[in-house]
Amino acid sequence: MNAGRISIRAARISGVLLALNALVVYGIDIPKPAEAAPPAAPPPASVDVAPSDETAFYERLQYVTHKRNLVGLGMDDATLKSLALGSPDTTIASLSSRSTGGDVNATIALVRIQHWCNRVSSARPGNAQAQVQRLASVLPAERLPKMAGVFAAERAYQEKARAGCSKAPFDYQGIESRLRGAAEAGDPASATELAQFVRDPAKREAFLEQAAEKNYPPAMYALATNRLAAVQRNRSTENVSSIRLLLKQAGRTLPRAKVDLANCMATGCDGHPADGPGAAPFGLDAARDGEPLAFTSMLRMPWSGRLNRVQMLGWQYFGNRLNEEGCTGDGYVQNAVVFAQSISMLEKGVPPSMLQEAAAQAETLWQQSSERAKREQGCG
């Protein structure tokens, strides 16, 4: 058991390199005498991969992406499917009609779809073979055709979605006016949405506090993360004691808030003493929700200190399986790389009997929590 824990500590150190949101620390290097440049490494062997047809899988990724983006706004299945197929223009026309009729959720949805259209319009997908080439050193060869197929489907999807967005009847001034009006009238969802675009910190805080007072979880989460960022950047320590409570309240319905709470408690980010064991239930519960950040956090955060290598592997297998079912939406490729690296690192030097034990644990987790995770992540 001690050896397993020592290995886990080493794994966490390596895991920092894998984390999607790890901090980069800059230092000043002492000048060194000039040295001859080492010989250039030979270029990697070219990989020519025939893509599999992943059109249907990519539609699923987009469906999950839009379902998560529009969660809580009452969007029907037809709306999500049209966005997943790259046909936003008809959906935008329908939402615009509802928005002008006073539907505040439709107005918020239009704001989010408008920003999604901006991202699609500016995106320029690269060459699929070149993208696969970069993954060849990380992923097993048998997984590369699927990746190539995903890249090809992404390119076709973005071209179609870009055309649909260009035809969309966005009434930008009307959308902004209706959003602002609803926020000022006290609608918590509208106030939370508008707060993202308010430059004045005091006004932004006021909108979020107004919504949080009505127990609106996204507002509580935004308020907590804003206050935490202010503390970390030495801008303000006001209301620092509220961070943990806000994250706890938001975490009742938002898995991301739950894992942020675990990370905060484990490091003492809000002025409280660090409490890894106390944070563990929140982090593991977020993993049961299928929250992608929970799986990377457990590799590097103290709240997972009591997990041995078999248990850690079981969780990574579980998260990887969710990803392969499309449950991380358009984060699929990025998460596939992260899971491949973490699993490879944890499997290194482990005897077959322990790998079998980890696989059995992953299967148990799947039986116990996969339906819950799919429901929370929008891929059920």
C-alpha positions as CSV (number, residue, x, y, z in Angstrom):
1,M,0.0,0.0,0.0
2,N,2.8,2.5,0.8
3,A,4.5,1.7,-2.5
4,G,1.2,2.4,-4.3
5,R,0.9,5.7,-2.5
6,I,4.4,6.7,-3.3
7,S,3.7,5.9,-7.0
8,I,0.5,7.9,-6.8
9,R,2.4,11.0,-5.5
10,A,4.9,10.6,-8.4
11,A,2.0,10.3,-10.8
12,R,0.5,13.5,-9.5
13,I,3.7,15.4,-10.1
14,S,3.6,14.2,-13.7
15,G,-0.1,14.8,-13.8
16,V,0.4,18.5,-13.4
17,L,1.7,18.5,-17.0
18,L,-1.6,17.0,-18.1
19,A,-3.9,19.3,-16.4
20,L,-6.0,21.5,-18.7
21,N,-5.8,24.5,-16.5
22,A,-2.4,24.1,-14.8
23,L,-0.6,27.3,-14.0
24,V,2.6,28.2,-15.9
25,V,5.4,29.5,-13.6
26,Y,7.8,31.9,-15.1
27,G,11.3,32.2,-13.7
28,I,14.5,34.2,-14.6
29,D,17.2,31.9,-15.9
30,I,20.9,32.6,-15.1
31,P,22.8,33.3,-18.3
32,K,24.8,30.3,-19.4
33,P,27.8,30.0,-21.6
34,A,26.9,29.5,-25.2
35,E,26.9,25.8,-26.2
36,A,26.9,24.1,-29.5
37,A,23.3,23.2,-30.5
38,P,22.6,19.5,-30.2
39,P,21.9,17.6,-33.4
40,A,18.3,17.9,-34.6
41,A,16.1,14.9,-33.8
42,P,15.0,13.0,-36.8
43,P,11.4,13.9,-37.9
44,P,8.8,11.4,-36.8
45,A,7.7,8.8,-39.3
46,S,4.8,9.9,-41.4
47,V,1.5,8.3,-40.5
48,D,-1.1,7.9,-43.2
49,V,-4.4,7.1,-41.6
50,A,-7.7,6.3,-43.5
51,P,-10.5,8.1,-41.5
52,S,-13.5,6.1,-40.4
53,D,-16.9,7.7,-40.9
54,E,-17.6,9.6,-37.7
55,T,-20.4,11.8,-39.0
56,A,-23.0,10.4,-36.6
57,F,-20.5,10.5,-33.7
58,Y,-19.6,14.1,-34.4
59,E,-23.3,15.0,-34.5
60,R,-23.6,13.4,-31.0
61,L,-20.6,15.5,-29.8
62,Q,-22.3,18.7,-31.1
63,Y,-25.6,17.7,-29.6
64,V,-24.0,17.3,-26.2
65,T,-22.1,20.5,-26.6
66,H,-25.2,22.5,-27.4
67,K,-27.3,20.8,-24.7
68,R,-24.7,21.8,-22.1
69,N,-24.4,25.3,-23.5
70,L,-28.1,25.8,-23.3
71,V,-28.8,23.9,-20.1
72,G,-31.6,25.2,-18.0
73,L,-33.2,27.2,-20.8
74,G,-35.9,24.7,-21.8
75,M,-34.6,24.0,-25.3
76,D,-36.5,21.2,-27.0
77,D,-34.9,18.3,-28.7
78,A,-35.6,19.7,-32.2
79,T,-33.7,22.8,-31.4
80,L,-30.7,20.9,-30.1
81,K,-30.7,18.6,-33.1
82,S,-30.8,21.4,-35.6
83,L,-27.7,23.0,-34.0
84,A,-26.0,19.6,-33.9
85,L,-26.6,19.2,-37.6
86,G,-25.1,22.6,-38.3
87,S,-28.4,24.3,-39.3
88,P,-28.7,27.2,-36.8
89,D,-30.6,29.6,-39.0
90,T,-34.1,28.1,-38.6
91,T,-33.5,27.7,-34.9
92,I,-32.4,31.3,-34.5
93,A,-35.5,32.5,-36.4
94,S,-37.8,30.5,-34.1
95,L,-36.0,31.7,-31.0
96,S,-36.1,35.3,-32.2
97,S,-39.8,35.1,-32.5
98,R,-40.1,33.8,-29.0
99,S,-37.7,36.4,-27.6
100,T,-39.6,39.3,-29.0
101,G,-42.7,37.8,-27.5
102,G,-41.1,38.0,-24.0
103,D,-39.5,34.6,-23.5
104,V,-36.4,35.5,-21.5
105,N,-34.9,32.0,-21.9
106,A,-35.1,32.4,-25.7
107,T,-33.2,35.7,-25.4
108,I,-30.5,34.1,-23.3
109,A,-30.2,31.2,-25.8
110,L,-29.8,33.7,-28.7
111,V,-27.0,35.4,-26.8
112,R,-25.2,32.1,-26.4
113,I,-25.8,30.9,-29.9
114,Q,-24.6,34.3,-31.2
115,H,-21.3,33.9,-29.5
116,W,-21.1,30.3,-30.7
117,C,-21.6,31.5,-34.3
118,N,-18.8,34.0,-33.8
119,R,-16.5,31.2,-32.7
120,V,-17.6,29.0,-35.7
121,S,-17.1,31.9,-38.1
122,S,-13.5,32.5,-36.9
123,A,-12.5,28.9,-36.7
124,R,-10.3,27.4,-39.4
125,P,-9.9,23.7,-39.0
126,G,-6.5,22.3,-40.0
127,N,-5.6,19.5,-42.2
128,A,-7.0,16.2,-40.8
129,Q,-3.9,14.2,-41.6
130,A,-1.6,16.8,-40.0
131,Q,-3.8,16.8,-36.9
132,V,-3.7,13.0,-36.7
133,Q,0.1,13.1,-37.2
134,R,0.4,15.1,-34.0
135,L,-1.6,12.6,-32.1
136,A,0.3,9.5,-33.4
137,S,2.9,9.7,-30.6
138,V,0.2,9.9,-27.9
139,L,-2.7,7.6,-29.0
140,P,-2.6,3.9,-29.9
141,A,-2.6,3.3,-33.7
142,E,-6.0,1.7,-33.6
143,R,-7.6,4.9,-32.3
144,L,-6.2,7.1,-35.0
145,P,-8.8,6.3,-37.7
146,K,-11.6,7.5,-35.4
147,M,-9.7,10.7,-34.7
148,A,-9.1,11.3,-38.4
149,G,-12.8,10.8,-38.9
150,V,-13.7,13.2,-36.2
151,F,-11.4,15.9,-37.7
152,A,-13.0,15.3,-41.2
153,A,-16.5,15.5,-39.7
154,E,-15.6,18.7,-37.8
155,R,-14.4,20.4,-41.0
156,A,-17.7,19.6,-42.8
157,Y,-19.7,20.6,-39.8
158,Q,-18.0,24.0,-39.4
159,E,-18.5,24.8,-43.1
160,K,-22.2,24.1,-42.9
161,A,-22.6,25.9,-39.6
162,R,-20.7,28.9,-40.8
163,A,-23.1,29.2,-43.8
164,G,-26.1,28.8,-41.5
165,C,-24.8,31.4,-39.1
166,S,-24.3,33.9,-41.9
167,K,-28.0,33.5,-42.9
168,A,-29.3,33.8,-39.3
169,P,-31.6,36.8,-38.6
170,F,-29.8,38.1,-35.5
171,D,-31.3,41.3,-34.2
172,Y,-28.2,42.3,-32.1
173,Q,-29.5,45.5,-30.6
174,G,-32.9,44.0,-29.9
175,I,-31.4,41.0,-28.2
176,E,-29.1,43.1,-26.0
177,S,-32.0,45.5,-25.1
178,R,-34.3,42.6,-24.1
179,L,-31.6,40.9,-22.1
180,R,-30.7,44.1,-20.2
181,G,-34.4,44.9,-19.6
182,A,-35.0,41.4,-18.1
183,A,-31.9,41.7,-16.0
184,E,-32.9,45.1,-14.6
185,A,-36.4,43.7,-13.9
186,G,-34.8,41.1,-11.6
187,D,-34.8,37.9,-13.7
188,P,-31.8,36.0,-12.2
189,A,-30.9,34.1,-15.4
190,S,-30.8,37.3,-17.4
191,A,-28.8,39.1,-14.7
192,T,-26.2,36.3,-14.6
193,E,-25.9,36.3,-18.4
194,L,-25.6,40.0,-18.7
195,A,-23.0,40.2,-15.9
196,Q,-20.5,38.5,-18.2
197,F,-20.5,41.5,-20.5
198,V,-20.5,44.3,-17.9
199,R,-17.1,46.0,-17.7
200,D,-17.7,47.8,-14.4
201,P,-16.8,45.3,-11.6
202,A,-19.2,46.9,-9.1
203,K,-22.1,46.6,-11.6
204,R,-21.1,43.1,-12.5
205,E,-21.0,42.1,-8.8
206,A,-24.4,43.7,-8.2
207,F,-26.1,41.8,-11.0
208,L,-24.6,38.5,-9.7
209,E,-25.5,39.2,-6.1
210,Q,-29.1,40.1,-7.2
211,A,-29.4,36.7,-8.9
212,A,-27.6,34.8,-6.1
213,E,-30.0,36.2,-3.5
214,K,-32.7,34.3,-5.5
215,N,-30.7,31.1,-5.1
216,Y,-29.8,30.9,-8.8
217,P,-26.9,28.4,-8.9
218,P,-25.0,29.7,-12.0
219,A,-25.0,33.2,-10.3
220,M,-23.6,31.7,-7.1
221,Y,-20.9,29.9,-9.0
222,A,-19.9,33.0,-11.0
223,L,-19.8,35.1,-7.8
224,A,-17.6,32.5,-6.1
225,T,-15.2,32.2,-9.1
226,N,-15.0,36.0,-9.4
227,R,-14.2,36.5,-5.7
228,L,-11.6,33.6,-5.8
229,A,-9.9,35.2,-8.8
230,A,-9.8,38.6,-7.0
231,V,-8.1,36.9,-4.0
232,Q,-5.6,35.0,-6.1
233,R,-4.6,38.2,-8.0
234,N,-4.3,40.2,-4.8
235,R,-7.1,42.5,-5.9
236,S,-9.4,42.0,-3.0
237,T,-10.0,39.9,0.1
238,E,-13.5,41.2,0.6
239,N,-16.1,38.5,1.0
240,V,-13.4,35.8,0.8
241,S,-15.3,33.8,3.5
242,S,-18.3,33.5,1.2
243,I,-16.4,31.5,-1.5
244,R,-16.8,28.1,0.1
245,L,-20.5,28.5,0.9
246,L,-21.3,29.8,-2.6
247,L,-19.5,26.8,-4.2
248,K,-21.3,24.4,-1.9
249,Q,-24.7,25.9,-2.8
250,A,-23.9,26.0,-6.6
251,G,-22.5,22.4,-6.4
252,R,-25.9,21.0,-5.5
253,T,-26.8,21.3,-9.2
254,L,-23.5,22.2,-11.0
255,P,-20.8,19.4,-11.1
256,R,-18.1,21.9,-12.1
257,A,-18.8,23.9,-9.0
258,K,-18.5,20.7,-7.0
259,V,-15.0,19.9,-8.2
260,D,-13.9,23.6,-7.8
261,L,-15.1,23.3,-4.2
262,A,-13.0,20.2,-3.7
263,N,-9.9,21.9,-5.2
264,C,-10.5,25.0,-3.1
265,M,-10.9,23.1,0.1
266,A,-7.9,20.8,-0.6
267,T,-5.5,23.8,-1.1
268,G,-7.1,26.3,1.4
269,C,-7.7,28.8,-1.4
270,D,-10.3,30.8,0.5
271,G,-8.3,31.4,3.7
272,H,-9.5,28.2,5.5
273,P,-6.9,25.6,6.4
274,A,-6.3,23.1,3.6
275,D,-8.4,20.0,4.1
276,G,-7.7,17.3,1.5
277,P,-9.7,14.5,3.3
278,G,-12.7,16.8,3.8
279,A,-12.6,17.8,0.1
280,A,-12.5,14.2,-1.2
281,P,-16.2,13.5,-1.1
282,F,-16.9,16.6,-3.3
283,G,-14.3,15.7,-5.8
284,L,-15.3,12.1,-6.1
285,D,-19.0,13.1,-6.3
286,A,-18.1,15.4,-9.2
287,A,-16.4,12.4,-10.9
288,R,-19.5,10.4,-10.5
289,D,-21.3,13.2,-12.2
290,G,-18.9,12.7,-15.2
291,E,-17.4,16.2,-14.8
292,P,-14.2,16.1,-16.9
293,L,-12.2,18.4,-14.6
294,A,-12.7,16.0,-11.8
295,F,-10.6,13.3,-13.5
296,T,-7.7,15.7,-14.2
297,S,-7.9,17.2,-10.7
298,M,-7.6,13.9,-9.0
299,L,-4.2,13.4,-10.6
300,R,-2.8,16.6,-9.0
301,M,-4.9,17.7,-6.1
302,P,-4.5,16.6,-2.5
303,W,-8.1,15.6,-2.1
304,S,-7.3,12.3,-3.9
305,G,-4.5,11.4,-1.5
306,R,-6.2,8.3,-0.1
307,L,-6.7,6.7,-3.5
308,N,-4.2,4.0,-4.4
309,R,-3.1,3.4,-8.0
310,V,-5.7,0.7,-8.7
311,Q,-8.5,3.1,-7.6
312,M,-7.0,6.0,-9.6
313,L,-6.8,3.9,-12.7
314,G,-10.4,2.7,-12.2
315,W,-11.6,6.3,-12.2
316,Q,-9.5,7.2,-15.3
317,Y,-10.9,4.2,-17.2
318,F,-14.4,5.3,-16.2
319,G,-13.8,8.9,-17.4
320,N,-12.2,7.7,-20.6
321,R,-15.2,5.5,-21.3
322,L,-17.6,8.4,-20.8
323,N,-15.5,10.5,-23.2
324,E,-15.6,7.7,-25.9
325,E,-19.4,7.8,-25.6
326,G,-19.3,11.5,-26.5
327,C,-20.1,12.8,-23.1
328,T,-17.6,15.7,-23.2
329,G,-18.9,17.1,-26.4
330,D,-16.5,19.1,-28.5
331,G,-13.8,18.5,-25.9
332,Y,-13.6,15.0,-27.1
333,V,-10.2,15.0,-28.8
334,Q,-8.5,17.1,-26.0
335,N,-9.9,14.8,-23.3
336,A,-8.9,11.7,-25.3
337,V,-5.3,12.9,-25.2
338,V,-5.5,13.7,-21.5
339,F,-6.9,10.3,-20.6
340,A,-4.5,8.4,-22.9
341,Q,-1.5,10.1,-21.1
342,S,-2.9,9.7,-17.6
343,I,-3.8,6.0,-18.2
344,S,-0.4,5.3,-19.8
345,M,1.4,6.9,-16.8
346,L,-0.6,5.0,-14.2
347,E,-0.3,1.7,-16.0
348,K,3.4,1.9,-16.3
349,G,5.1,-0.9,-14.3
350,V,1.8,-2.2,-12.9
351,P,1.4,-6.0,-12.9
352,P,-1.5,-7.5,-14.9
353,S,-3.4,-8.6,-11.8
354,M,-3.6,-4.9,-10.7
355,L,-4.7,-3.8,-14.2
356,Q,-7.5,-6.4,-14.0
357,E,-8.5,-5.1,-10.6
358,A,-8.6,-1.6,-11.9
359,A,-10.7,-2.7,-14.9
360,A,-13.1,-4.4,-12.6
361,Q,-13.4,-1.3,-10.4
362,A,-14.1,0.8,-13.5
363,E,-16.9,-1.6,-14.5
364,T,-18.4,-1.3,-11.1
365,L,-18.2,2.5,-11.3
366,W,-19.9,2.2,-14.8
367,Q,-22.7,0.1,-13.4
368,Q,-23.2,2.4,-10.4
369,S,-22.8,5.9,-12.0
370,S,-22.8,5.9,-15.8
371,E,-26.5,6.8,-16.1
372,R,-26.1,9.6,-13.6
373,A,-23.0,10.9,-15.4
374,K,-24.8,10.8,-18.7
375,R,-27.7,12.7,-17.4
376,E,-25.5,15.4,-15.8
377,Q,-23.3,15.7,-18.9
378,G,-26.2,15.8,-21.4
379,C,-25.3,12.5,-23.2
380,G,-28.0,10.2,-21.8
